[in-house]
Amino acid sequence: MVRAHKRSLSHLLLVHEVAFLFLVAVTGLLTGLSAYLWQKTSAASVRINNSIYLSEQLRGEL
């Protein structure tokens, strides 16, 4: 009975470690996705601001 109890605790520890590593991996993926989307949004914002600036310059020349 003691042996079964040790095996059960070892199995529980293994499941806990695998779940922890899975959560770390998911967190890393979500962080990478967030950084990618932030970069894309930032690039779009710069492009829009540049278009606004150019239209204001063109308007000033007319």
LUMFIKOL-399719 format. One line per field, with one value per residue: residue number from 0; residue in three letters; x, y, z of N, C-alpha, C in turn. Coordinates in nm, 4 decimals, decimal comma, always signed. Last residue first. Example, Ala and Ser with C-alpha at 12.3 -4.5 7.8 and 13.67 -1.06 7.14 Angstrom:
REM residues 2
n <- [1; 0]
res <- [SER; ALA]
npx <- [+1,2850; +1,3190]
npy <- [-0,2250; -0,5690]
npz <- [+0,7080; +0,7800]
capx <- [+1,3670; +1,2300]
capy <- [-0,1060; -0,4500]
capz <- [+0,7140; +0,7800]
cpx <- [+1,2900; +1,3200]
cpy <- [+0,0030; -0,3300]
cpz <- [+0,7870; +0,7800]
END
This chain:
REM residues 62
n <- [61; 60; 59; 58; 57; 56; 55; 54; 53; 52; 51; 50; 49; 48; 47; 46; 45; 44; 43; 42; 41; 40; 39; 38; 37; 36; 35; 34; 33; 32; 31; 30; 29; 28; 27; 26; 25; 24; 23; 22; 21; 20; 19; 18; 17; 16; 15; 14; 13; 12; 11; 10; 9; 8; 7; 6; 5; 4; 3; 2; 1; 0]
res <- [LEU; GLU; GLY; ARG; LEU; GLN; GLU; SER; LEU; TYR; ILE; SER; ASN; ASN; ILE; ARG; VAL; SER; ALA; ALA; SER; THR; LYS; GLN; TRP; LEU; TYR; ALA; SER; LEU; GLY; THR; LEU; LEU; GLY; THR; VAL; ALA; VAL; LEU; PHE; LEU; PHE; ALA; VAL; GLU; HIS; VAL; LEU; LEU; LEU; HIS; SER; LEU; SER; ARG; LYS; HIS; ALA; ARG; VAL; MET]
npx <- [-0,1699; -0,0008; -0,1685; -0,2390; +0,0032; +0,0243; -0,1964; -0,1193; +0,1053; -0,0202; -0,1802; +0,0200; +0,1439; -0,0618; -0,0763; +0,1803; +0,1647; -0,0402; +0,0805; +0,2803; +0,1218; +0,0072; +0,2375; +0,3195; +0,1022; +0,1205; +0,3663; +0,3063; +0,1057; +0,2526; +0,4295; +0,2424; +0,1383; +0,3697; +0,4149; +0,1824; +0,2239; +0,4531; +0,3498; +0,1569; +0,3277; +0,4646; +0,2451; +0,1769; +0,4114; +0,4001; +0,1613; +0,2278; +0,4357; +0,2915; +0,1248; +0,3177; +0,4116; +0,1805; +0,1534; +0,3801; +0,3251; +0,1004; +0,2089; +0,3766; +0,1980; +0,0815]
npy <- [+7,4163; +7,3588; +7,2607; +7,0172; +6,8855; +6,8692; +6,7113; +6,4764; +6,4104; +6,3599; +6,1412; +5,9551; +5,9310; +5,8137; +5,5674; +5,4608; +5,4442; +5,2541; +5,0320; +4,9876; +4,9243; +4,6872; +4,5260; +4,5303; +4,4054; +4,1505; +4,0706; +4,0784; +3,8795; +3,6557; +3,6401; +3,5925; +3,3480; +3,1895; +3,2088; +3,0847; +2,8275; +2,7562; +2,7639; +2,5615; +2,3407; +2,3379; +2,2728; +2,0192; +1,8831; +1,9057; +1,7640; +1,5102; +1,4540; +1,4532; +1,2331; +1,0312; +1,0415; +0,9691; +0,7082; +0,5894; +0,6055; +0,4361; +0,1939; +0,1560; +0,1222; -0,1189]
npz <- [-5,1592; -4,9530; -4,7571; -4,8680; -4,8469; -4,5682; -4,5102; -4,6373; -4,4827; -4,2346; -4,3026; -4,3679; -4,1194; -3,9723; -4,1084; -4,0489; -3,7713; -3,7505; -3,8637; -3,6746; -3,4530; -3,5370; -3,5533; -3,2855; -3,1624; -3,2747; -3,1584; -2,8851; -2,8769; -2,9510; -2,7317; -2,5288; -2,6096; -2,5841; -2,3067; -2,2116; -2,3108; -2,1612; -1,9017; -1,9218; -1,9627; -1,7207; -1,5536; -1,6483; -1,5798; -1,2989; -1,2433; -1,3334; -1,1499; -0,9099; -0,9567; -0,9686; -0,7081; -0,5729; -0,6693; -0,5726; -0,3005; -0,2877; -0,3594; -0,1352; +0,0708; +0,0000]
capx <- [-0,2755; +0,0586; -0,1001; -0,3417; -0,0544; +0,1262; -0,1902; -0,2392; +0,1215; +0,0806; -0,2420; -0,0779; +0,2202; -0,0133; -0,1911; +0,1385; +0,2663; -0,0579; -0,0380; +0,3173; +0,2087; -0,0783; +0,1555; +0,4081; +0,1359; +0,0043; +0,3492; +0,4120; +0,0761; +0,1414; +0,4799; +0,3276; +0,0498; +0,3052; +0,5149; +0,2098; +0,1084; +0,4583; +0,4616; +0,1155; +0,2282; +0,5383; +0,3184; +0,0791; +0,3721; +0,5123; +0,1759; +0,1164; +0,4621; +0,3983; +0,0662; +0,2344; +0,5031; +0,2371; +0,0468; +0,3618; +0,4404; +0,0883; +0,1059; +0,4339; +0,2867; +0,0000]
capy <- [+7,4631; +7,4057; +7,3878; +7,1183; +6,9113; +6,9404; +6,8480; +6,5461; +6,4426; +6,4655; +6,2654; +5,9966; +5,9826; +5,9467; +5,6589; +5,4815; +5,5304; +5,3879; +5,0894; +5,0195; +5,0415; +4,8023; +4,5499; +4,5821; +4,5428; +4,2340; +4,0748; +4,1649; +4,0171; +3,7006; +3,6605; +3,7111; +3,4643; +3,2062; +3,2562; +3,2243; +2,9050; +2,7613; +2,8517; +2,6996; +2,3767; +2,3641; +2,3980; +2,1281; +1,8936; +1,9626; +1,9045; +1,5818; +1,4582; +1,5507; +1,3652; +1,0602; +1,0667; +1,1024; +0,8044; +0,5974; +0,6769; +0,5757; +0,2530; +0,1680; +0,2381; +0,0000]
capz <- [-5,2498; -5,0781; -4,7340; -4,8478; -4,9784; -4,6453; -4,4570; -4,6854; -4,6247; -4,2466; -4,2544; -4,4689; -4,2330; -3,9343; -4,1080; -4,1875; -3,8328; -3,6940; -3,9280; -3,8129; -3,4493; -3,5087; -3,6724; -3,3896; -3,1252; -3,3054; -3,3044; -2,9387; -2,8368; -3,0348; -2,8674; -2,5235; -2,6031; -2,7147; -2,4023; -2,1777; -2,3572; -2,3076; -1,9373; -1,8954; -2,0631; -1,8443; -1,5346; -1,6567; -1,7205; -1,3738; -1,2035; -1,3962; -1,2937; -0,9298; -0,9344; -1,0858; -0,8198; -0,5512; -0,6915; -0,7162; -0,3561; -0,2460; -0,4449; -0,2692; +0,0731; +0,0000]
cpx <- [-0,3195; -0,0460; -0,0410; -0,2799; -0,1606; +0,0720; -0,0868; -0,2434; -0,0007; +0,0968; -0,1453; -0,1457; +0,1263; +0,0668; -0,1471; +0,0214; +0,2284; +0,0415; -0,0620; +0,1999; +0,2489; +0,0027; +0,0668; +0,3289; +0,2239; +0,0304; +0,2334; +0,3994; +0,1795; +0,1055; +0,3723; +0,3831; +0,1290; +0,2141; +0,4553; +0,3119; +0,1292; +0,3434; +0,4701; +0,2257; +0,1834; +0,4443; +0,3958; +0,1480; +0,2723; +0,4782; +0,2873; +0,1268; +0,3527; +0,4316; +0,1701; +0,1721; +0,4251; +0,3350; +0,0989; +0,2550; +0,4254; +0,2036; +0,0893; +0,3339; +0,3440; +0,0861]
cpy <- [+7,5965; +7,4585; +7,4455; +7,2563; +7,0211; +6,9776; +6,9312; +6,6894; +6,5156; +6,5081; +6,3818; +6,1273; +6,0306; +6,0107; +5,8004; +5,5804; +5,5613; +5,4865; +5,2317; +5,0818; +5,0836; +4,9304; +4,6730; +4,6140; +4,6062; +4,3803; +4,1667; +4,1792; +4,1140; +3,8452; +3,7109; +3,7425; +3,5940; +3,3285; +3,2800; +3,2841; +3,0528; +2,8445; +2,8664; +2,7994; +2,5214; +2,4030; +2,4346; +2,2632; +2,0075; +1,9803; +1,9715; +1,7306; +1,5358; +1,5650; +1,4749; +1,1994; +1,1022; +1,1389; +0,9471; +0,7018; +0,6936; +0,6582; +0,4011; +0,2325; +0,2619; +0,1257]
cpz <- [-5,2039; -5,1751; -4,8611; -4,8280; -4,9708; -4,7837; -4,5317; -4,6326; -4,6802; -4,3927; -4,2705; -4,4289; -4,3434; -4,0474; -4,0736; -4,1964; -3,9770; -3,7547; -3,8783; -3,8873; -3,5901; -3,5084; -3,6537; -3,5155; -3,2329; -3,2713; -3,3425; -3,0900; -2,8926; -3,0037; -2,9615; -2,6617; -2,5971; -2,7160; -2,5397; -2,2733; -2,3286; -2,3637; -2,0888; -1,9291; -2,0445; -1,9578; -1,6613; -1,6424; -1,7390; -1,5211; -1,2831; -1,3652; -1,3672; -1,0780; -0,9560; -1,0740; -0,9459; -0,6624; -0,6734; -0,7497; -0,5068; -0,3029; -0,4124; -0,3657; -0,0658; +0,0000]
END
